[in-house]
């Protein structure tokens, strides 16, 4: 199966933390990161006053179920110092499941597609970059969802500065 993850950071060395998160995800024997978007600097949405985020999207091939993939994402967050003190507050790392193949998951602890994906250009733009023709489970277009949010502000490409694990210099 494949899934698409959204990663974000706005505390500490955000680029280094994003790289470490990608590497930790790829270290899992049941998961391989096979593509990453460029990094985007984005305005924070909701929550307290805080620094801008660095965001990217990753495509992973995984043998994990959606819930087991969520557990891996949370393990990576914990290993990299994520503290859940304030909703939508600053964080060292955030790893969200945006899409899981063409599946829909609706559980108390996990909703896929991510419940706010279609409201968030900072997630849609890197996701479209890493998966340009990807559609939602209902068949709707990610590109059309992004167009519906126009004009998009507060999302700035800063270039691909995170690499696929063990493949320095390989962008996608």
Residue frames relative to the residue before (quaternion, step in Angstrom):
aa qw qx qy qz dx dy dz
X 1.0000 0.0000 0.0000 0.0000 0.00 0.00 0.00
X 0.2174 -0.7450 0.6054 0.1765 3.53 -1.26 0.29
X 0.0894 -0.7671 0.6337 0.0438 3.51 -1.27 0.54
X 0.2768 -0.7239 0.6043 0.1852 3.52 -1.31 0.36
X 0.1492 -0.7970 0.5843 0.0337 3.53 -0.85 1.08
X 0.2427 -0.7188 0.6288 0.1707 3.53 -1.23 0.60
X 0.0837 -0.7930 0.6032 0.0178 3.57 -0.84 1.01
X 0.0487 0.8021 -0.5925 0.0565 3.56 -0.99 0.85
X 0.0010 0.7851 -0.6189 0.0263 3.54 -1.21 0.62
X 0.0606 0.8000 -0.5969 0.0051 3.56 -1.10 0.68
X 0.6348 0.4556 -0.3565 0.5122 3.59 1.18 0.54
X 0.8224 0.1914 -0.1487 0.5148 3.55 -0.98 0.82
X 0.7503 -0.3148 0.2974 0.4995 3.53 -1.19 -0.71
X 0.2162 -0.8385 0.4849 0.1226 3.58 0.26 1.27
X 0.6694 0.4877 -0.3211 0.4593 3.61 0.87 -0.84
X 0.6494 0.5082 -0.3106 0.4729 3.58 0.99 -0.81
X 0.6553 0.5045 -0.3090 0.4697 3.57 1.02 -0.79
X 0.6292 0.5164 -0.3379 0.4725 3.60 0.99 -0.75
X 0.6409 0.5131 -0.3244 0.4699 3.59 0.97 -0.84
X 0.6611 0.5068 -0.3068 0.4603 3.59 0.91 -0.92
X 0.6444 0.5199 -0.3250 0.4570 3.60 0.99 -0.78
X 0.6389 0.5134 -0.3237 0.4726 3.59 0.94 -0.86
X 0.6662 0.5016 -0.3029 0.4613 3.59 0.94 -0.87
X 0.6606 0.5003 -0.3135 0.4638 3.61 0.94 -0.83
X 0.6197 0.5236 -0.3440 0.4728 3.59 1.01 -0.73
X 0.6975 0.4799 -0.2645 0.4619 3.56 0.92 -0.95
X 0.5930 0.5814 -0.3562 0.4283 3.61 1.19 -0.48
X 0.5548 0.6070 -0.3988 0.4058 3.58 1.18 -0.45
X 0.4765 -0.7081 0.4337 0.2888 3.62 -0.75 0.98
X 0.7169 0.4341 -0.2506 0.4846 3.61 1.18 -0.42
X 0.7360 0.3614 -0.1967 0.5376 3.59 1.28 0.01
X 0.0205 -0.7810 0.6242 0.0059 3.57 -0.99 0.84
X 0.3269 -0.7078 0.5935 0.1998 3.54 -0.90 0.99
X 0.0527 -0.8462 0.5301 0.0125 3.58 -0.51 1.11
X 0.7922 0.0590 -0.0813 0.6019 3.60 1.25 0.00
X 0.0429 -0.7764 0.6280 0.0322 3.54 -1.15 0.68
X 0.4623 -0.6577 0.5219 0.2854 3.53 -1.19 0.64
X 0.6210 -0.4506 0.4465 0.4604 3.48 -1.34 -0.18
X 0.5136 -0.6146 0.4953 0.3365 3.54 -1.32 0.18
X 0.1526 -0.7809 0.6033 0.0538 3.54 -1.03 0.89
X 0.2911 -0.6986 0.6226 0.1989 3.54 -1.07 0.81
X 0.0094 -0.8364 0.5448 -0.0601 3.55 -0.68 1.11
X 0.5264 -0.6063 0.4941 0.3335 3.52 -1.17 0.64
X 0.4950 -0.6342 0.4883 0.3382 3.60 -1.05 0.67
X 0.2282 -0.7613 0.5956 0.1164 3.56 -1.14 0.71
X 0.8235 0.0891 -0.0971 0.5517 3.57 -0.73 1.06
X 0.7186 0.4734 -0.3083 0.4056 3.54 -1.29 -0.11
X 0.7249 -0.4346 0.3164 0.4308 3.54 -1.34 -0.15
X 0.6650 -0.4444 0.3998 0.4476 3.55 -1.36 0.10
X 0.1661 0.7903 -0.5654 0.1680 3.59 -0.79 1.02
X 0.6553 -0.5105 0.3913 0.3960 3.54 -1.34 0.23
X 0.6341 -0.5114 0.4217 0.3983 3.54 -1.34 0.34
X 0.4196 -0.6852 0.5411 0.2484 3.53 -1.30 0.46
X 0.2481 -0.6487 0.6778 0.2411 3.48 -1.44 0.21
X 0.0347 -0.8147 0.5775 -0.0387 3.57 -0.75 1.11
X 0.0592 0.7586 -0.6488 0.0048 3.52 -1.30 0.51
X 0.3034 -0.7072 0.5964 0.2284 3.54 -1.33 0.15
X 0.1285 -0.7801 0.6092 0.0618 3.54 -1.17 0.67
X 0.2627 -0.7062 0.6314 0.1835 3.53 -1.16 0.71
X 0.0503 -0.7976 0.6010 0.0078 3.56 -0.87 0.98
X 0.2788 -0.6749 0.6513 0.2061 3.51 -1.22 0.66
X 0.0590 0.8332 -0.5417 0.0938 3.58 -0.67 1.04
X 0.3112 -0.7064 0.6015 0.2060 3.51 -1.27 0.58
X 0.5034 0.6496 -0.4205 0.3844 3.58 1.29 0.03
X 0.4920 -0.6017 0.5360 0.3296 3.54 -1.22 0.57
X 0.6818 -0.4657 0.3353 0.4537 3.62 -1.16 0.23
X 0.6829 0.4786 -0.3048 0.4600 3.63 0.87 -0.84
X 0.6581 0.4825 -0.3158 0.4841 3.59 1.03 -0.71
X 0.6102 0.5206 -0.3530 0.4817 3.59 1.11 -0.57
X 0.6089 0.5325 -0.3432 0.4774 3.60 1.03 -0.74
X 0.6440 0.5178 -0.3247 0.4601 3.60 0.93 -0.85
X 0.6335 0.5126 -0.3289 0.4772 3.60 1.00 -0.77
X 0.6428 0.5230 -0.3225 0.4575 3.60 0.91 -0.90
X 0.6835 0.4739 -0.2834 0.4775 3.58 0.92 -0.88
X 0.6095 0.5330 -0.3506 0.4705 3.61 1.08 -0.63
X 0.6416 0.5114 -0.3163 0.4763 3.58 0.97 -0.85
X 0.6354 0.5246 -0.3272 0.4626 3.59 0.93 -0.88
X 0.6824 0.4951 -0.2886 0.4538 3.59 0.84 -0.96
X 0.6592 0.5171 -0.3049 0.4529 3.57 0.96 -0.87
X 0.7351 0.3916 -0.2170 0.5091 3.57 1.15 -0.62
X 0.6742 -0.5773 0.2716 0.3720 3.57 1.19 0.57
X 0.3373 0.7479 -0.5126 0.2533 3.60 1.14 0.35
X 0.0466 -0.7599 0.6484 -0.0003 3.54 -0.92 1.02
X 0.2469 -0.7807 0.5597 0.1278 3.58 -0.76 1.05
X 0.1021 0.8334 -0.5306 0.1161 3.56 0.37 1.27
X 0.8030 0.1021 -0.0040 0.5872 3.58 0.89 -0.98
X 0.4602 -0.6733 0.4973 0.2959 3.59 -0.80 0.97
X 0.8420 0.0545 -0.1159 0.5241 3.53 -0.91 1.07
X 0.4160 0.7081 -0.4649 0.3309 3.56 1.20 0.52
X 0.7138 -0.4157 0.3212 0.4632 3.55 -1.31 -0.03
X 0.0027 0.8109 -0.5842 0.0325 3.56 -1.12 0.65
X 0.5402 -0.6023 0.4768 0.3437 3.52 -1.19 0.59
X 0.7950 -0.1031 0.1011 0.5891 3.58 0.99 -0.81
X 0.0584 -0.7418 0.6673 0.0321 3.51 -1.22 0.69
X 0.0161 -0.7858 0.6181 -0.0162 3.59 -0.80 1.01
X 0.0162 -0.8210 0.5677 -0.0583 3.57 -0.41 1.29
X 0.3837 -0.6550 0.5911 0.2728 3.54 -1.18 0.62
X 0.2198 -0.7874 0.5661 0.1059 3.57 -0.58 1.18
X 0.7792 -0.0487 0.0774 0.6201 3.56 0.93 -0.99
X 0.1131 -0.7546 0.6405 0.0871 3.56 -1.20 0.59
X 0.7825 -0.2443 0.0957 0.5646 3.53 -0.12 1.39
X 0.7008 -0.4047 0.3105 0.4987 3.60 -0.80 -0.94
X 0.4446 0.7268 -0.4177 0.3157 3.55 1.27 0.41
X 0.2446 -0.7022 0.6468 0.1693 3.48 -1.36 0.50
X 0.0627 -0.7758 0.6278 0.0098 3.55 -0.94 0.96
X 0.0205 0.7914 -0.6097 0.0379 3.57 -0.85 0.96
X 0.2296 0.7424 -0.5808 0.2423 3.52 -0.08 1.39
X 0.6701 -0.4946 0.3557 0.4240 3.55 -1.22 0.34
X 0.7741 0.3678 -0.1794 0.4830 3.59 0.93 -0.91
X 0.8060 0.1513 -0.0667 0.5683 3.61 1.22 -0.18
X 0.0062 0.7645 -0.6442 0.0204 3.53 -0.95 0.99
X 0.0378 0.7735 -0.6282 0.0750 3.53 -0.84 1.08
X 0.4040 -0.2067 -0.8690 0.1970 1.56 -1.62 1.91
X 0.6646 -0.4829 0.3682 0.4353 3.55 -1.22 0.49
X 0.5262 -0.7034 0.3730 0.2985 3.61 -0.71 1.05
X 0.7646 0.3230 -0.2028 0.5196 3.63 1.11 -0.45
X 0.2810 0.7991 -0.4921 0.2008 3.59 1.28 0.25
X 0.7347 0.4520 -0.2511 0.4393 3.59 0.78 -1.00
X 0.6454 0.4926 -0.3160 0.4908 3.58 1.31 -0.05
X 0.7327 0.4675 -0.1944 0.4547 3.58 1.25 -0.37
X 0.2860 -0.7728 0.5434 0.1608 3.58 -0.25 1.23
X 0.6237 0.5607 -0.3506 0.4167 3.60 1.06 -0.67
X 0.6739 0.4160 -0.2910 0.5367 3.60 1.26 -0.26
X 0.6722 0.5238 -0.3016 0.4277 3.59 0.92 -0.90
X 0.6660 0.5283 -0.3281 0.4120 3.61 0.82 -0.93
X 0.7105 0.4077 -0.2956 0.4915 3.66 0.74 -0.84
X 0.6012 0.5568 -0.3627 0.4438 3.61 1.08 -0.62
X 0.6618 0.4866 -0.3042 0.4825 3.59 0.92 -0.86
X 0.6166 0.5491 -0.3493 0.4432 3.60 1.04 -0.70
X 0.7388 0.4114 -0.2292 0.4821 3.58 0.87 -0.94
X 0.7928 0.1346 -0.0596 0.5915 3.61 1.20 -0.47
X 0.1220 -0.8758 0.4590 0.0858 3.58 0.60 1.13
X 0.7713 0.3478 -0.2097 0.4901 3.63 0.95 -0.65
X 0.3931 0.7494 -0.4633 0.2630 3.56 1.28 0.05
X 0.1669 -0.7660 0.6147 0.0864 3.52 -1.13 0.79
X 0.5596 -0.5681 0.4804 0.3651 3.52 -1.31 0.32
X 0.6842 -0.4907 0.3290 0.4277 3.62 -1.17 0.35
X 0.6796 0.4731 -0.3004 0.4734 3.62 1.10 -0.56
X 0.5988 -0.6010 0.3376 0.4077 3.58 1.32 0.10
X 0.5333 0.6397 -0.4161 0.3651 3.60 1.21 -0.17
X 0.5379 -0.6697 0.4457 0.2521 3.50 -1.24 0.71
X 0.4593 -0.6588 0.5225 0.2863 3.56 -1.01 0.83
X 0.6285 0.5453 -0.3308 0.4451 3.57 1.03 -0.79
X 0.6490 0.4971 -0.3139 0.4829 3.60 1.00 -0.78
X 0.6241 0.5309 -0.3396 0.4618 3.59 1.03 -0.73
X 0.6551 0.4930 -0.3119 0.4802 3.58 0.99 -0.80
X 0.6389 0.5301 -0.3279 0.4508 3.61 0.94 -0.84
X 0.6353 0.5421 -0.3269 0.4423 3.59 1.07 -0.69
X 0.6646 0.4983 -0.3008 0.4686 3.60 1.22 -0.39
X 0.4228 0.7376 -0.4505 0.2725 3.60 1.27 -0.17
X 0.5582 -0.2167 -0.8009 -0.0086 1.52 -2.00 1.43
X 0.3610 -0.7226 0.5526 0.2053 3.56 -1.08 0.81
X 0.0026 0.7843 -0.6191 0.0395 3.53 -0.84 1.06
X 0.7756 0.4013 -0.2553 0.4149 3.54 -1.27 0.35
X 0.6538 0.4187 -0.3310 0.5364 3.59 1.22 0.44
X 0.0364 0.8231 -0.5586 0.0960 3.56 -0.45 1.27
X 0.3955 -0.7041 0.5372 0.2435 3.59 -0.77 1.03
X 0.1032 -0.7910 0.5998 0.0630 3.58 -0.93 0.88
X 0.6375 -0.5397 0.3202 0.4469 3.59 1.25 0.23
X 0.5382 -0.6104 0.4679 0.3446 3.52 -1.22 0.48
X 0.0602 0.8112 -0.5745 0.0912 3.55 -0.47 1.23
X 0.6264 0.4328 -0.3394 0.5524 3.56 1.28 0.31
X 0.2100 -0.8143 0.5361 0.0740 3.57 -0.85 1.00
X 0.5901 -0.5322 0.4622 0.3935 3.51 -1.27 0.40
X 0.5620 -0.6372 0.4040 0.3390 3.61 -0.88 0.88
X 0.8478 0.1475 -0.1310 0.4922 3.52 -1.00 0.93
X 0.7075 0.3970 -0.2339 0.5358 3.53 1.31 0.12
X 0.0345 -0.8474 0.5299 0.0014 3.58 0.88 1.01
X 0.7937 0.2767 -0.2400 0.4857 3.51 -0.94 0.94
X 0.6175 0.5032 -0.3491 0.4936 3.59 1.23 -0.32
X 0.2760 -0.8084 0.5030 0.1314 3.56 -0.47 1.19
X 0.8173 -0.0129 0.0619 0.5728 3.58 0.78 -1.00
